[in-house]
Amino acid sequence: MQPSDLIFVSRSLLELRRKGKPRQADLNRALSTAYFAMFHALCRNCADCLVGKNKLSRSELAWIQAYRAVEHGFARNQCRNRTTMEKFPEEIRDFASNFVDLQEKRHLADYDPSYRFTRHEVLTWIEGAETTIKKLQTSQIEDRKAFAVWTAM
């Protein structure tokens, strides 16, 4: 699952009804999908850093196992740990902070039928997810490896 594909889907959900206000269901799905873009970026970071990016020189089973090792609640708690997170560079801290915040919004979108989002609010979260995913992906490999270990184990 490519995070960029999920960001594209999130944006597409906001464009389904160009005239008038978007349906709340579309806003909720767009926000939830933006969170999953971040989650899959985290999973991919773990698998690539811990097992390897190159498909020809890595064990595919090990890569999948590392990818699936990330657990939503554990990763959130690790990203909330200010003492350790302050040791990471800004790009990683931004990703971690946005991951925690967007996970909370996703819970509202998926589980609180009374909560209402606006198109502008959801678009802001999508843009934030896209930006912080790119920051994570372009940060130093040593930092991404440390973050992978921190969030998966």
DSSP file with accessible surface (Angstrom, degrees, kcal/mol):
  #  RESIDUE AA STRUCTURE BP1 BP2  ACC     N-H-->O    O-->H-N    N-H-->O    O-->H-N    TCO  KAPPA ALPHA  PHI   PSI    X-CA   Y-CA   Z-CA
    1    1 A M              0   0  122      0, 0.0    43,-0.1     0, 0.0     3,-0.1   0.000 360.0 360.0 360.0 121.2    0.0    0.0    0.0
    2    2 A Q    >>  -     0   0   82      1,-0.1     4,-1.7    42,-0.0     3,-0.6  -0.765 360.0-145.2 -90.5 125.8    1.6    3.3   -1.1
    3    3 A P  H 3> S+     0   0    1      0, 0.0     4,-2.3     0, 0.0     5,-0.2   0.887 101.1  57.4 -54.9 -38.4    1.0    6.2    1.2
    4    4 A S  H 3> S+     0   0   77      1,-0.2     4,-2.2     2,-0.2     5,-0.1   0.864 103.6  53.1 -64.1 -33.7    0.8    8.6   -1.8
    5    5 A D  H <> S+     0   0   97     -3,-0.6     4,-2.3     2,-0.2    -1,-0.2   0.897 108.9  49.5 -66.0 -39.6   -2.0    6.5   -3.3
    6    6 A L  H  X S+     0   0   22     -4,-1.7     4,-2.5     2,-0.2    -2,-0.2   0.882 108.8  51.9 -68.6 -36.5   -4.0    6.8   -0.1
    7    7 A I  H  X S+     0   0    6     -4,-2.3     4,-2.5     2,-0.2     5,-0.2   0.928 109.1  51.7 -62.6 -42.5   -3.4   10.6   -0.1
    8    8 A F  H  X S+     0   0  140     -4,-2.2     4,-2.5     1,-0.2    -2,-0.2   0.930 109.6  48.9 -59.2 -44.8   -4.8   10.7   -3.6
    9    9 A V  H  X S+     0   0   65     -4,-2.3     4,-2.2     2,-0.2    -1,-0.2   0.919 108.8  53.9 -62.2 -42.1   -7.9    8.7   -2.5
   10   10 A S  H  X S+     0   0    0     -4,-2.5     4,-1.0     1,-0.2    -2,-0.2   0.940 111.3  44.8 -57.4 -48.4   -8.4   11.2    0.4
   11   11 A R  H >X S+     0   0   72     -4,-2.5     4,-0.9     1,-0.2     3,-0.6   0.900 109.8  56.2 -63.6 -39.5   -8.3   14.1   -2.0
   12   12 A S  H >X S+     0   0   44     -4,-2.5     3,-0.7     1,-0.2     4,-0.6   0.876 100.8  57.7 -61.5 -38.1  -10.6   12.4   -4.4
   13   13 A L  H >< S+     0   0   32     -4,-2.2     3,-0.5     1,-0.3     4,-0.3   0.829 104.9  51.6 -63.1 -30.0  -13.2   11.9   -1.7
   14   14 A L  H << S+     0   0    2     -4,-1.0     3,-0.3    -3,-0.6    -1,-0.3   0.714 109.1  51.3 -77.6 -19.7  -13.3   15.6   -1.2
   15   15 A E  H << S+     0   0   70     -4,-0.9     3,-0.4    -3,-0.7    -1,-0.2   0.468  79.7  95.3 -96.3  -1.9  -13.9   16.2   -4.9
   16   16 A L  S << S+     0   0  101     -4,-0.6     2,-0.5    -3,-0.5    -1,-0.2   0.859  95.0  32.7 -58.9 -37.5  -16.8   13.8   -5.4
   17   17 A R        +     0   0  110     -4,-0.3    -1,-0.3    -3,-0.3    -4,-0.0  -0.809  65.6 171.6-122.2  89.4  -19.3   16.6   -5.0
   18   18 A R        +     0   0  202     -2,-0.5     2,-0.5    -3,-0.4    -1,-0.1   0.831  66.7  67.8 -67.6 -32.6  -17.9   19.8   -6.4
   19   19 A K  S    S-     0   0  189     -3,-0.1    -1,-0.0     2,-0.1     0, 0.0  -0.776 107.2 -10.5 -91.7 129.5  -21.2   21.6   -6.0
   20   20 A G  S    S-     0   0   64     -2,-0.5    -3,-0.1     2,-0.0     0, 0.0  -0.146 107.5 -30.1  80.6-177.7  -22.4   22.2   -2.5
   21   21 A K        -     0   0  178      1,-0.1    -2,-0.1    98,-0.0     3,-0.1  -0.499  68.4-110.5 -74.7 142.9  -21.0   20.8    0.8
   22   22 A P        -     0   0   19      0, 0.0    -1,-0.1     0, 0.0     2,-0.1  -0.347  40.5 -96.2 -68.2 153.1  -19.4   17.4    0.7
   23   23 A R     >  -     0   0  119      1,-0.1     4,-2.0     4,-0.0     3,-0.3  -0.418  27.4-123.9 -66.4 146.5  -21.3   14.6    2.4
   24   24 A Q  H  > S+     0   0   43      1,-0.2     4,-3.0     2,-0.2     5,-0.2   0.879 112.2  58.9 -60.6 -35.3  -20.1   14.0    6.0
   25   25 A A  H  > S+     0   0   60      1,-0.2     4,-2.5     2,-0.2    -1,-0.2   0.899 105.9  48.2 -62.0 -39.1  -19.4   10.3    5.1
   26   26 A D  H  > S+     0   0   16     -3,-0.3     4,-2.4     2,-0.2    -1,-0.2   0.904 112.1  49.0 -67.5 -40.4  -17.0   11.5    2.4
   27   27 A L  H  X S+     0   0    4     -4,-2.0     4,-2.4     2,-0.2    -2,-0.2   0.929 112.5  48.2 -63.3 -44.5  -15.3   13.8    4.8
   28   28 A N  H  X S+     0   0   24     -4,-3.0     4,-2.6     1,-0.2    -2,-0.2   0.920 113.6  46.2 -62.0 -45.7  -15.0   11.1    7.4
   29   29 A R  H  X S+     0   0  109     -4,-2.5     4,-2.7    -5,-0.2    -1,-0.2   0.887 111.4  52.6 -66.1 -38.0  -13.6    8.6    4.9
   30   30 A A  H  X S+     0   0    0     -4,-2.4     4,-2.0     2,-0.2    -2,-0.2   0.932 112.5  44.5 -63.0 -44.2  -11.1   11.2    3.5
   31   31 A L  H  X S+     0   0    0     -4,-2.4     4,-2.1     2,-0.2    -2,-0.2   0.937 114.0  49.0 -66.2 -44.9   -9.8   11.9    7.0
   32   32 A S  H  X S+     0   0    0     -4,-2.6     4,-2.2     1,-0.2    -2,-0.2   0.916 111.0  50.6 -61.3 -40.9   -9.6    8.2    7.9
   33   33 A T  H  X S+     0   0   20     -4,-2.7     4,-1.9     1,-0.2    -1,-0.2   0.878 106.0  55.4 -67.4 -35.5   -7.8    7.5    4.7
   34   34 A A  H  X S+     0   0    0     -4,-2.0     4,-1.7     2,-0.2    -1,-0.2   0.914 107.6  50.2 -62.4 -41.0   -5.3   10.3    5.4
   35   35 A Y  H  X S+     0   0    0     -4,-2.1     4,-2.7     1,-0.2    -2,-0.2   0.940 108.6  51.4 -61.1 -44.8   -4.5    8.7    8.7
   36   36 A F  H  X S+     0   0   52     -4,-2.2     4,-2.8     1,-0.2     5,-0.2   0.827 103.2  59.3 -66.5 -26.1   -4.0    5.3    7.0
   37   37 A A  H  X S+     0   0    0     -4,-1.9     4,-1.9     2,-0.2    -1,-0.2   0.939 109.6  43.9 -62.3 -43.1   -1.6    7.0    4.6
   38   38 A M  H  X S+     0   0    0     -4,-1.7     4,-2.3     2,-0.2    -2,-0.2   0.919 112.8  51.5 -66.7 -42.8    0.5    8.0    7.6
   39   39 A F  H  X S+     0   0   17     -4,-2.7     4,-2.5     1,-0.2    -2,-0.2   0.934 111.9  46.0 -61.0 -44.5    0.1    4.5    9.2
   40   40 A H  H  X S+     0   0   34     -4,-2.8     4,-2.8     1,-0.2    -1,-0.2   0.840 109.0  55.9 -70.7 -28.9    1.3    2.8    6.0
   41   41 A A  H  X S+     0   0    3     -4,-1.9     4,-2.4    -5,-0.2    -1,-0.2   0.912 109.7  47.3 -64.0 -40.4    4.1    5.2    5.7
   42   42 A L  H  X S+     0   0    0     -4,-2.3     4,-2.4     2,-0.2    -2,-0.2   0.931 112.8  48.1 -65.2 -45.0    5.2    4.2    9.2
   43   43 A C  H  X S+     0   0    2     -4,-2.5     4,-2.6     1,-0.2    -2,-0.2   0.926 112.9  48.0 -61.3 -44.9    4.8    0.5    8.3
   44   44 A R  H  X S+     0   0   45     -4,-2.8     4,-3.1     1,-0.2     5,-0.3   0.901 109.3  53.6 -64.5 -40.6    6.8    0.9    5.1
   45   45 A N  H  X S+     0   0   10     -4,-2.4     4,-2.5    -5,-0.2     5,-0.3   0.935 110.4  47.6 -59.2 -45.1    9.5    2.8    7.0
   46   46 A C  H  X S+     0   0    0     -4,-2.4     4,-2.6     2,-0.2     5,-0.3   0.950 115.2  43.8 -61.5 -49.3    9.8    0.0    9.5
   47   47 A A  H  X>S+     0   0    0     -4,-2.6     4,-2.3     1,-0.2     5,-1.5   0.931 116.6  45.8 -65.2 -44.7   10.0   -2.7    6.9
   48   48 A D  H  <5S+     0   0   22     -4,-3.1     5,-0.2     3,-0.2    -1,-0.2   0.910 118.5  41.9 -65.4 -42.0   12.4   -0.8    4.6
   49   49 A C  H  <5S+     0   0   15     -4,-2.5    -2,-0.2    -5,-0.3    -1,-0.2   0.867 122.5  37.4 -74.6 -36.7   14.7    0.2    7.4
   50   50 A L  H  <5S+     0   0   64     -4,-2.6    -2,-0.2    -5,-0.3    -3,-0.2   0.772 136.0  15.4 -89.2 -27.0   14.8   -3.1    9.3
   51   51 A V  T  <5S-     0   0   47     -4,-2.3    -3,-0.2    -5,-0.3     8,-0.2   0.735 113.1 -92.7-116.0 -39.4   14.7   -5.5    6.4
   52   52 A G      < -     0   0   22     -5,-1.5    -3,-0.2    -4,-0.1    -2,-0.1  -0.347   9.4-121.6 132.7 147.7   15.7   -3.6    3.3
   53   53 A K  S    S+     0   0  145     -5,-0.2     2,-0.6    -2,-0.1    -1,-0.1   0.786  85.0  91.4 -83.6 -32.9   14.1   -1.6    0.4
   54   54 A N    >>  -     0   0   88      1,-0.2     3,-0.9    -6,-0.1     4,-0.6  -0.549  61.3-159.0 -75.1 113.4   15.6   -3.7   -2.4
   55   55 A K  T 34 S+     0   0  148     -2,-0.6     3,-0.4     1,-0.2    -1,-0.2   0.794  89.2  57.5 -61.3 -29.1   13.2   -6.5   -3.3
   56   56 A L  T 34 S+     0   0  167      1,-0.2    -1,-0.2     3,-0.1    -2,-0.1   0.768 113.3  36.4 -75.5 -24.6   16.0   -8.5   -4.9
   57   57 A S  T <4 S+     0   0   95     -3,-0.9     2,-0.3     2,-0.1    -1,-0.2   0.294 105.9  75.9-114.5  12.4   18.2   -8.7   -1.8
   58   58 A R  S  < S-     0   0   29     -4,-0.6     2,-0.6    -3,-0.4    -6,-0.1  -0.844  82.0-108.7-121.0 159.5   15.6   -9.0    1.0
   59   59 A S     >  -     0   0   67     -2,-0.3     4,-2.3    -8,-0.2     5,-0.2  -0.755  23.8-153.4 -81.8 119.8   13.4  -11.7    2.3
   60   60 A E  H  > S+     0   0   81     -2,-0.6     4,-2.6     1,-0.2     5,-0.2   0.891  94.8  52.8 -64.2 -38.0    9.9  -10.8    1.3
   61   61 A L  H  > S+     0   0  139      1,-0.2     4,-2.3     2,-0.2    -1,-0.2   0.909 110.2  47.3 -64.5 -40.7    8.4  -12.7    4.2
   62   62 A A  H  > S+     0   0   36      2,-0.2     4,-2.6     1,-0.2    -2,-0.2   0.906 111.2  52.1 -66.1 -39.8   10.6  -10.8    6.7
   63   63 A W  H  X S+     0   0   21     -4,-2.3     4,-2.6     2,-0.2    -2,-0.2   0.941 111.0  46.9 -61.9 -45.7    9.7   -7.5    5.0
   64   64 A I  H  X S+     0   0   73     -4,-2.6     4,-2.6     1,-0.2    -1,-0.2   0.911 111.4  51.9 -63.3 -40.5    6.0   -8.3    5.4
   65   65 A Q  H  X S+     0   0  149     -4,-2.3     4,-0.7     1,-0.2    -1,-0.2   0.925 111.8  45.8 -63.2 -42.4    6.5   -9.4    9.0
   66   66 A A  H >< S+     0   0   15     -4,-2.6     3,-0.6     2,-0.2     4,-0.4   0.907 112.0  52.4 -66.2 -39.5    8.3   -6.1    9.8
   67   67 A Y  H >< S+     0   0   27     -4,-2.6     3,-0.8     1,-0.2    -2,-0.2   0.922 113.3  43.4 -60.2 -44.2    5.6   -4.1    7.9
   68   68 A R  H 3< S+     0   0  197     -4,-2.6    -1,-0.2     1,-0.2    -2,-0.2   0.536  93.2  83.3 -83.5  -4.1    2.9   -5.8    9.9
   69   69 A A  T <<  +     0   0   51     -4,-0.7     2,-0.3    -3,-0.6    -1,-0.2   0.720  67.2  98.9 -72.6 -19.4    4.7   -5.5   13.2
   70   70 A V    <   -     0   0   10     -3,-0.8     2,-0.4    -4,-0.4    82,-0.1  -0.536  58.7-163.3 -74.2 129.2    3.5   -1.9   13.7
   71   71 A E     >  -     0   0  108     80,-0.5     4,-2.9    -2,-0.3     5,-0.3  -0.951  19.6-133.2-116.2 131.5    0.5   -1.7   16.1
   72   72 A H  H  > S+     0   0   58     -2,-0.4     4,-2.3     1,-0.2     5,-0.2   0.895 102.8  41.1 -50.0 -53.9   -1.6    1.4   16.1
   73   73 A G  H  > S+     0   0   12      2,-0.2     4,-2.5     1,-0.2    -1,-0.2   0.904 116.1  48.2 -67.1 -43.0   -1.8    1.9   19.8
   74   74 A F  H  > S+     0   0   71      2,-0.2     4,-2.5     1,-0.2     5,-0.2   0.941 112.7  48.7 -63.3 -46.1    1.8    1.1   20.6
   75   75 A A  H  X S+     0   0    0     -4,-2.9     4,-2.6     1,-0.2    -2,-0.2   0.916 111.0  51.2 -61.3 -42.4    3.0    3.4   17.8
   76   76 A R  H  X S+     0   0   55     -4,-2.3     4,-1.6    -5,-0.3    -1,-0.2   0.939 110.9  48.0 -59.2 -48.1    0.8    6.2   19.1
   77   77 A N  H  X S+     0   0   78     -4,-2.5     4,-0.7     1,-0.2    -1,-0.2   0.892 112.3  48.8 -62.5 -39.6    2.2    5.8   22.7
   78   78 A Q  H >< S+     0   0   30     -4,-2.5     3,-0.9     1,-0.2    -1,-0.2   0.910 110.6  50.7 -66.2 -40.4    5.7    5.7   21.4
   79   79 A C  H 3< S+     0   0   10     -4,-2.6    -1,-0.2     1,-0.2    -2,-0.2   0.761 107.8  54.8 -69.1 -23.7    5.1    8.9   19.4
   80   80 A R  H 3< S+     0   0  113     -4,-1.6     2,-1.3    -5,-0.2    -1,-0.2   0.630  77.8 107.1 -81.0 -16.0    3.6   10.6   22.4
   81   81 A N    <X  -     0   0   57     -3,-0.9     4,-2.9    -4,-0.7     3,-0.2  -0.494  50.1-173.6 -71.4  95.8    6.7    9.9   24.6
   82   82 A R  H  > S+     0   0  206     -2,-1.3     4,-2.1     1,-0.2    -1,-0.2   0.857  76.3  60.4 -62.7 -37.1    8.1   13.4   24.7
   83   83 A T  H  4 S+     0   0   93      1,-0.2     4,-0.2     2,-0.2    -1,-0.2   0.928 116.7  30.8 -59.2 -46.4   11.3   12.4   26.5
   84   84 A T  H >4 S+     0   0   32     -3,-0.2     3,-1.8     1,-0.2     4,-0.4   0.903 115.9  57.7 -79.9 -41.6   12.4   10.1   23.7
   85   85 A M  H >< S+     0   0   11     -4,-2.9     3,-1.7     1,-0.3    -2,-0.2   0.840  95.5  65.0 -61.9 -30.2   10.8   12.0   20.8
   86   86 A E  T 3< S+     0   0  133     -4,-2.1    -1,-0.3     1,-0.3    -2,-0.2   0.723  94.2  62.3 -66.8 -14.8   12.7   15.2   21.6
   87   87 A K  T <  S+     0   0  161     -3,-1.8    -1,-0.3    -4,-0.2    -2,-0.2   0.648  90.9  83.0 -82.5 -15.4   15.9   13.3   20.7
   88   88 A F  S <  S-     0   0   19     -3,-1.7    55,-0.0    -4,-0.4     5,-0.0  -0.534  91.9 -97.3 -84.6 156.8   14.7   12.8   17.1
   89   89 A P    >>  -     0   0   33      0, 0.0     4,-2.4     0, 0.0     3,-0.7  -0.220  41.2 -97.5 -68.5 166.1   15.2   15.5   14.4
   90   90 A E  H 3> S+     0   0  112      1,-0.2     4,-3.1     2,-0.2     5,-0.2   0.838 120.1  58.8 -54.5 -40.4   12.4   17.8   13.6
   91   91 A E  H 3> S+     0   0   73      1,-0.2     4,-1.8     2,-0.2    -1,-0.2   0.907 111.1  41.6 -59.7 -42.2   11.2   15.8   10.6
   92   92 A I  H <> S+     0   0    0     -3,-0.7     4,-2.8     2,-0.2    -1,-0.2   0.906 114.1  51.7 -73.0 -42.5   10.6   12.7   12.7
   93   93 A R  H  X S+     0   0   97     -4,-2.4     4,-2.7     2,-0.2     5,-0.2   0.911 109.5  51.0 -60.1 -40.9    9.0   14.7   15.5
   94   94 A D  H  X S+     0   0   47     -4,-3.1     4,-2.4    -5,-0.2     5,-0.2   0.923 111.4  47.5 -63.1 -43.9    6.6   16.4   13.1
   95   95 A F  H  X S+     0   0    0     -4,-1.8     4,-2.8    -5,-0.2    -2,-0.2   0.950 113.2  48.3 -60.7 -48.4    5.6   13.0   11.7
   96   96 A A  H  X S+     0   0    2     -4,-2.8     4,-2.2     1,-0.2    -2,-0.2   0.918 112.7  47.5 -60.8 -44.5    5.1   11.6   15.1
   97   97 A S  H  X S+     0   0   65     -4,-2.7     4,-2.4     1,-0.2    -1,-0.2   0.931 114.4  45.9 -63.7 -45.2    3.0   14.5   16.4
   98   98 A N  H  X S+     0   0   22     -4,-2.4     4,-3.0    -5,-0.2     5,-0.3   0.883 109.5  56.1 -66.7 -35.9    0.9   14.5   13.3
   99   99 A F  H  X S+     0   0    0     -4,-2.8     4,-2.2    -5,-0.2    -2,-0.2   0.942 110.2  44.6 -60.2 -47.5    0.4   10.8   13.5
  100  100 A V  H  X S+     0   0   10     -4,-2.2     4,-1.8     2,-0.2    -2,-0.2   0.942 116.3  45.9 -62.6 -48.7   -0.9   11.0   17.0
  101  101 A D  H  X S+     0   0   65     -4,-2.4     4,-2.0     1,-0.2    -2,-0.2   0.918 114.0  47.4 -63.5 -43.1   -3.2   13.9   16.2
  102  102 A L  H  X S+     0   0    0     -4,-3.0     4,-2.7     1,-0.2    -1,-0.2   0.860 107.1  57.0 -71.0 -31.5   -4.6   12.4   13.1
  103  103 A Q  H  X S+     0   0    1     -4,-2.2     4,-2.1    -5,-0.3    -1,-0.2   0.924 107.1  49.6 -63.1 -40.3   -5.2    9.1   14.8
  104  104 A E  H  X S+     0   0   84     -4,-1.8     4,-1.7     1,-0.2    -2,-0.2   0.918 111.9  47.9 -63.7 -41.5   -7.4   10.9   17.3
  105  105 A K  H  X S+     0   0   47     -4,-2.0     4,-2.7     1,-0.2    -2,-0.2   0.889 108.6  55.1 -65.4 -38.3   -9.3   12.6   14.4
  106  106 A R  H  X S+     0   0   22     -4,-2.7     4,-2.9     1,-0.2     5,-0.3   0.910 104.3  53.6 -62.3 -39.3   -9.7    9.3   12.7
  107  107 A H  H  X S+     0   0   68     -4,-2.1     4,-2.4     1,-0.2     5,-0.3   0.913 110.1  47.6 -62.6 -39.4  -11.3    7.8   15.8
  108  108 A L  H  X S+     0   0   47     -4,-1.7     4,-1.9     2,-0.2     7,-0.3   0.935 113.6  47.9 -63.5 -45.9  -13.8   10.7   15.8
  109  109 A A  H  < S+     0   0    7     -4,-2.7    -2,-0.2     1,-0.2    -1,-0.2   0.893 121.4  34.8 -62.5 -39.9  -14.4   10.2   12.1
  110  110 A D  H  < S+     0   0   44     -4,-2.9    -1,-0.2    -5,-0.2    -2,-0.2   0.758 131.5  23.4 -88.9 -25.6  -14.9    6.4   12.4
  111  111 A Y  H  < S+     0   0  160     -4,-2.4    -3,-0.2    -5,-0.3    -2,-0.2   0.493 104.5  70.9-125.6  -6.2  -16.6    6.1   15.8
  112  112 A D    ><  -     0   0   51     -4,-1.9     3,-1.4    -5,-0.3    -1,-0.2  -0.837  50.8-176.2-117.1  95.9  -18.4    9.3   16.7
  113  113 A P  T 3  S+     0   0  110      0, 0.0    -1,-0.1     0, 0.0    -5,-0.0   0.697  82.3  57.8 -66.3 -14.9  -21.4    9.8   14.5
  114  114 A S  T 3  S+     0   0   93     -6,-0.0     2,-0.3     2,-0.0    -6,-0.0   0.662  83.1  98.9 -88.9 -13.8  -22.2   13.1   16.1
  115  115 A Y    <   -     0   0   71     -3,-1.4     2,-0.4    -7,-0.3    -3,-0.1  -0.545  58.6-159.1 -78.7 136.4  -18.8   14.7   15.2
  116  116 A R        -     0   0  155     -2,-0.3     2,-0.3   -89,-0.0    -2,-0.0  -0.957   4.5-163.4-120.5 130.8  -18.8   16.9   12.1
  117  117 A F        -     0   0    6     -2,-0.4     2,-0.3   -93,-0.1   -90,-0.1  -0.771  13.8-134.1-104.3 155.5  -15.8   17.9   10.0
  118  118 A T     >  -     0   0   78     -2,-0.3     4,-2.4     1,-0.1     5,-0.2  -0.725  22.9-117.3-102.6 159.1  -15.6   20.7    7.5
  119  119 A R  H  > S+     0   0   89     -2,-0.3     4,-2.7     1,-0.2     5,-0.2   0.918 116.8  51.2 -58.7 -44.7  -14.1   20.3    4.1
  120  120 A H  H  > S+     0   0  140      1,-0.2     4,-2.3     2,-0.2    -1,-0.2   0.913 109.3  50.2 -60.5 -43.8  -11.4   22.9    5.0
  121  121 A E  H  > S+     0   0   45      2,-0.2     4,-2.0     1,-0.2    -1,-0.2   0.930 113.0  45.5 -61.4 -46.3  -10.5   21.0    8.2
  122  122 A V  H  X S+     0   0    0     -4,-2.4     4,-2.6     1,-0.2    -2,-0.2   0.924 111.4  52.2 -66.4 -41.5  -10.2   17.7    6.4
  123  123 A L  H  X S+     0   0   37     -4,-2.7     4,-2.7     1,-0.2    -1,-0.2   0.909 107.7  52.8 -61.8 -38.8   -8.1   19.2    3.6
  124  124 A T  H  X S+     0   0   68     -4,-2.3     4,-2.3     1,-0.2    -1,-0.2   0.918 110.1  47.7 -62.0 -42.2   -5.8   20.7    6.2
  125  125 A W  H  X S+     0   0   44     -4,-2.0     4,-2.4     2,-0.2    -2,-0.2   0.895 111.1  51.0 -67.0 -38.7   -5.3   17.3    7.8
  126  126 A I  H  X S+     0   0    0     -4,-2.6     4,-2.7     2,-0.2    -2,-0.2   0.945 111.6  47.2 -63.0 -46.7   -4.7   15.6    4.4
  127  127 A E  H  X S+     0   0   84     -4,-2.7     4,-2.6     1,-0.2    -2,-0.2   0.901 111.8  51.0 -62.5 -40.0   -2.1   18.3    3.5
  128  128 A G  H  X S+     0   0   22     -4,-2.3     4,-2.5    -5,-0.2     5,-0.2   0.902 110.4  49.2 -63.6 -40.8   -0.4   17.8    6.9
  129  129 A A  H  X S+     0   0    0     -4,-2.4     4,-2.4     2,-0.2     5,-0.2   0.949 112.1  48.1 -63.2 -46.8   -0.3   14.1    6.4
  130  130 A E  H  X S+     0   0   55     -4,-2.7     4,-2.1     1,-0.2    -2,-0.2   0.929 113.5  47.4 -60.7 -44.7    1.2   14.4    2.9
  131  131 A T  H  X S+     0   0   73     -4,-2.6     4,-2.1     1,-0.2    -1,-0.2   0.932 114.1  44.8 -63.8 -47.1    3.9   16.9    4.1
  132  132 A T  H  X S+     0   0   13     -4,-2.5     4,-2.3     2,-0.2    -1,-0.2   0.828 109.8  55.6 -73.6 -27.9    5.0   15.0    7.2
  133  133 A I  H  X S+     0   0    8     -4,-2.4     4,-2.7    -5,-0.2    -1,-0.2   0.941 109.3  47.6 -63.6 -45.7    5.1   11.7    5.2
  134  134 A K  H  X S+     0   0  117     -4,-2.1     4,-1.5    -5,-0.2    -2,-0.2   0.896 110.4  52.4 -62.5 -39.5    7.5   13.3    2.8
  135  135 A K  H  X S+     0   0   69     -4,-2.1     4,-0.5     2,-0.2    -1,-0.2   0.916 110.8  47.4 -62.3 -43.6    9.5   14.7    5.6
  136  136 A L  H >< S+     0   0    1     -4,-2.3     3,-1.3     1,-0.2    -2,-0.2   0.947 111.2  50.9 -60.7 -48.1    9.8   11.2    7.1
  137  137 A Q  H 3< S+     0   0   93     -4,-2.7    -1,-0.2     1,-0.3    -2,-0.2   0.749 114.7  42.8 -65.1 -23.9   10.8    9.7    3.8
  138  138 A T  H 3< S+     0   0  112     -4,-1.5    -1,-0.3    -5,-0.2    -2,-0.2   0.378  90.5 108.1-105.6   4.8   13.5   12.2    3.2
  139  139 A S  S << S-     0   0    9     -3,-1.3     5,-0.1    -4,-0.5    -3,-0.0  -0.279  86.5 -69.6 -76.0 168.5   15.0   12.3    6.7
  140  140 A Q     >  -     0   0  118      1,-0.1     4,-2.3     3,-0.1     3,-0.4  -0.277  40.0-127.6 -61.3 139.7   18.4   10.7    7.4
  141  141 A I  H  > S+     0   0   62      1,-0.2     4,-2.7     2,-0.2     5,-0.2   0.868 108.2  56.6 -59.5 -37.3   18.4    6.9    7.3
  142  142 A E  H  > S+     0   0  121      1,-0.2     4,-2.0     2,-0.2    -1,-0.2   0.902 110.0  45.6 -62.1 -38.9   20.0    6.6   10.7
  143  143 A D  H  > S+     0   0   49     -3,-0.4     4,-2.4     2,-0.2    -2,-0.2   0.894 111.9  50.9 -71.3 -38.9   17.1    8.6   12.2
  144  144 A R  H  X S+     0   0   37     -4,-2.3     4,-2.4     2,-0.2    -2,-0.2   0.888 110.2  50.7 -66.2 -36.7   14.5    6.6   10.2
  145  145 A K  H  X S+     0   0  103     -4,-2.7     4,-2.4     2,-0.2     5,-0.2   0.937 110.9  47.5 -64.6 -46.1   16.0    3.3   11.5
  146  146 A A  H  X S+     0   0   48     -4,-2.0     4,-2.6     1,-0.2    -2,-0.2   0.913 113.1  49.0 -61.7 -40.8   15.9    4.5   15.1
  147  147 A F  H  X S+     0   0    0     -4,-2.4     4,-2.4     2,-0.2    -1,-0.2   0.891 108.4  54.7 -66.0 -38.0   12.3    5.6   14.6
  148  148 A A  H  X S+     0   0    0     -4,-2.4     4,-1.6     2,-0.2     5,-0.2   0.942 111.4  43.4 -60.5 -47.9   11.4    2.3   13.0
  149  149 A V  H  X S+     0   0   68     -4,-2.4     4,-1.9     1,-0.2     3,-0.2   0.935 113.7  52.5 -63.7 -42.9   12.8    0.4   16.1
  150  150 A W  H  < S+     0   0   58     -4,-2.6    -2,-0.2     1,-0.2    -1,-0.2   0.875 116.4  37.5 -62.3 -38.5   11.1    2.8   18.4
  151  151 A T  H  < S+     0   0    0     -4,-2.4   -80,-0.5    -5,-0.1    -1,-0.2   0.658 122.5  39.6 -93.1 -14.3    7.7    2.5   16.9
  152  152 A A  H  <        0   0   15     -4,-1.6    -2,-0.2    -3,-0.2    -3,-0.2   0.654 360.0 360.0-108.2 -19.1    7.6   -1.2   16.1
  153  153 A M     <        0   0  139     -4,-1.9    -1,-0.1    -5,-0.2   -83,-0.0  -0.876 360.0 360.0-123.4 360.0    9.3   -2.9   19.0
